[in-house]
């Protein structure tokens, strides 16, 4: 099936399920996507009336991870009496993973949530398109058949969909949210099995430390420390983030590479075994930094060291919340 | 112990447990230009705080992997177990660390920000 038809099917699935859930009063509100105000974007929307269901959309620009709107730092969705609302949340695979992982960390209560599972068909990488188009203004973007059509000021271009996908969507194996009994409606994965050989990482891993340093430096050098990646990440819910902490001052607030390095290294450290690979951080980056490499390595570390994939099993403890006497310690120094 | 000698170019920072070692301790030393960092803790199972070193081990495993990812040479940051009664083991490991770091040379990655 071509991408255009898939999108229409998914959109229809979302609207049907949302209408049904609202009518049967199974949920109070639906959290979903709506059309963005400027091209190449989408907006999150909260719907509480059946009439508004047609505002829900699905296209390949719905990059926001909606699980973010349920975590503690964000004001909770409540009714006038101050009771928590039951939320139906439109979930592609990574949103489902984020929800499961957040419930493992006791941050959200899955009882109050209905997961509307959809089979995600990939998210377009805005950076790649902007690189292709250059400075010219884009008025409209649409998917027709298997191609992306871009219309702008004296501009009409057709680009192949597969080449402009996010890199992480190419390696993604959890297109629909993992299924949980009584909570999932729509299309969910029963007992997902992740078989990942991390072949996209081999090239980077074979580099020498010096080459890796140069590569990462080139990648992160433009970072302005705006923290958009933190704000959009569903796993970032600390009351006081380490970058806002000023007692003690662990590292500076400048955009010198040493500070950028520390920010990204510690951010990665905090994400280890927790990152669900939604790619929202790369999508919102105003400087177009693709953090996919770091996020993929986190997934690789968690998989290879601790045989853990975040957000799949609601019972399994994440590696950094547990310890084991038998852990591998080949990196520890031993006497000759 | 037994007047065992070890290289004099290390400085000891005392912490109650290897679980006390925040990754920031290690990164900040590297940022300030220290050539290498060693974290030495009690052997697994010997922890006075029951499981501090087991928690730390997972943290160090991830930190080591991430430092490698960001292009810091693996030998710059070393983790090892040596208990209070293993003076010769400690001396031997410190000798090995010093040799490794001398081979790498000074840490000039963050020189521009000193």
Interface residues (C-beta under 8 A of the other chain):
Chain A: X209 X210 X211 X212 X213 X214 X215 X216 X217 X242 X250 X251 X252 X256 X257 X258 X259 X261 X262 X264 X265 X266 X268 X269 X272 X273 X294 X297 X301 X305 X306 X319 X320 X322 X323 X324 X325 X327 X328 X329 X331 X332 X333 X334 X335 X336
Chain B: X23 X24 X27 X28 X31 X44 X45 X51 X54 X55 X57 X58 X59 X60 X61 X62 X63 X64 X65 X66 X67 X68 X69 X70 X71 X72 X73 X74 X78 X79 X80 X81 X89 X92 X93 X96 X97 X109 X110 X112 X113
